[in-house]
Structures are given as C-alpha cells and as structure tokens.
Amino acid sequence: MPRSRVALPDTDYLARIGEVAYSVSYLEWTILGDLHRLEDQLPDDLVLSRLEPMMTSQIASAVKSASKEMAESALKDYLVAVYRALFVAADLRSDVLHARPATHPDQGQRLNRAEVRDRKITGKRFWIDDEWFDSAVIELNEQLSAVSRARPPFAPIVKEAR
C-alpha cells in the first residue's frame, strides 16, 4: 500500500480528521440521497445532477434558495434544517482542510488554522486539536440530529396484491 512521504501525526489524530470529513459527506448525502424520493414535492432546481458537483456551502446555498420558494410545511422545515446543518459542516470541513501542519506545544503534530471571517484572515489562529475535534463532533452530531428530526419519513412499501 502506498504511503505518504510526509511526516504524519499519530493515527488517532488522522482518524479524527477522517471522522469530520466523513460526517460532513454523510450529511451532504442525506439531502442528496433524498432528492429522488422527494422530487415531486421539491422545486425543480433541487436535482442530484445539479447539486452533487457542488461544494458543501454551495449545496447549502442552493437548498436555502429553494426553501424560500416553498410554502410553510414539514418539507420546508427539513430543507431549513439541512441548509443550516450544511453551512455549519462546511465551516468545520474548511477549518480542517485549510489548516497547516505545525507542532502543538502539548499534543505533537497537529493542524493550525488561521481564523477566517468574510473570506479574510483575522490575524488569530487556532489549533485543530483534541478539544477542537470534541467540539466539532458534538456540533456535527447536533446538526445531524436536527436534520434527522425534520427529515420526512419514508413512505411504506406497498406490495401489490397477487
């Protein structure tokens, strides 16, 4: 199996990076995977072929725009929960993927991120360390729960009479 040539942090740390990345992808697929079963109730521009190539924040923006076209309903509540969750997830994924390797004073090799507001750095930095991961995972779990609570139930499968 090919291995990276860079000096990597411990495997537990790498697993936590993967956990955040995978959780965000899971959250994206929750809405993308629901598009087909909900298509007759959704605005026409919410289709997999349009949304799948997008980045997380772009999917969130598209879902937000579509939700504004809808009347108050349980489905609109779902779309609102989805876009809110995706915006949070996009920020967390960006923090991990746009951080830089550095040596943490207590935890060894870790990622260090420049704080960004309105697409500009603020001059502050923070560590993608154990505390950050704990907070990020709690936040992602809360967002996943909010989406799950609002998610429309699957229609029961009706078997045809013989």
N, C-alpha and C positions, 0 to 999 in steps of 0.2 A: 504494500500500500504506500503510495507516495506521501511524503510528509513535507510540511512547510519548512523552508530554510531559515525562517526567523526564530528567534528565541521566544518560546511561548510561555505564558503563565501556567499555573497548575491546572490540571484537568477539571477540577471542581469549578474553577472560575470560568473556564471555557464553556462548561456545561450551562452555567447561569446565563452567559451571553446567548447561547443557543435556545435556552428556555424562553427568554424575552423575544427573540426573533421568531421562534415557532409560535408563541402565543399570539403575537401580532398577526402572523399569517393565518392562524386558526380563526381569529376574529374577522379578518377580511373574508375568509371563505364562508363564514356564517351567512353573511349577506349575499355574497356572490352565488353560493350554493342554493340560496332560497329564491333567486330571481326566477328560475324556471317555474317553480310551483306557484309563485305569486304573480306571474306575468300578466294575467288578466285583470289584476287589481292595481297595477303599478303604472306610472307614467311611461310612455313609450321609450324614453331615452335611458331607462334603467334596464339595460340588457348586458349580458355577460360579455359579448364581443366588444362592447364599448368600455366597460369598466375593468375587465381583467388586466389589460396592459397598464393600467394606471398605478401610480404610487398610492400609498395609504391615504395621505392627505387629499389627493385628488379624488379618490373614491368617496371620502368623507364629504368633500365639497359637492360632488355630483349628487350624492344621496340627500344632502341638505337642500340643494336646489329643487330636487324632485319633491321632497316633502312639503315644500312651500306651496306647491301646486295642488296639494291634496286637501280635502275637507277633513275636519276633525274625525278621527277614527282610531281604532286599535292598530291598524296598519300604519297610520301616520305616526303614532306613538312609537312603534317599532323602528321606523326609519329615523326618528329623532334620537332614540337610544343608540342606534347603530352609528349615526354620524358623530354623535358626541364621543362615543367609545373610540371610534377610529381616529378622531383628532388627538385624543389622549395617547392612543397607541402609536400614532405617527411621531409624536414628540419623543416618546420613550425609545422607539427604534432609532430615531435620529441621534439621540444622545449616545447610544451605544455605537452606532456605525460611523459617527463623525467624531468620536473621541480618539485620542492619540495615546500610544503606549508610553508609560512612564513608571517610575519606581515609587510606589506608595511608601510613606515612612514606616508603616506598621504591617502592610499586607503584601509586600513584594511587588511583582509586576502587575500593574493594573492599568486601566484606561483613565485618561484625564480629559475632561471636556471643557471647552470654552463655553460659557453661558451665552446663549443667543436669544435676543428679543427682536422681533420685527426684522429678521434676517440680518441683524448686525450683532457683533460681539459686544458684550457689556464691559469687558475688562475683568470679569470674575471667572473663576474656574472651579470645577468640582470633580470629585473622584467618582468613577463608576466602580464603587467598592461594595463590600458586603451590605452595608447599610443602604446604599442606593438600590441594590438588587432587591433587598427585602421590601423596600418602599414601592419599587416598580412592580413587583409581583403582586403585592397587595392591591395596588391600583388597577392592574390588568384584571385581576380576579373580580374586583368590584365592577369594572366595566363589563366583563363577560356576564356577570350575574344580572346586571341591568338589562343587557340585551336579551338574555335568556328569559327574564321575567316578561319582557314585552313581545317576545317572538310569537308570531301566530302559530297555533297548534297545527300539526299535520292532520290532514283530512284522513279519516279512517279508510282503509282499503275495503272496497265493497266487492265481494265476489259475485260473479254472475250466477244466476240460477241455471241449473242444467236442464 
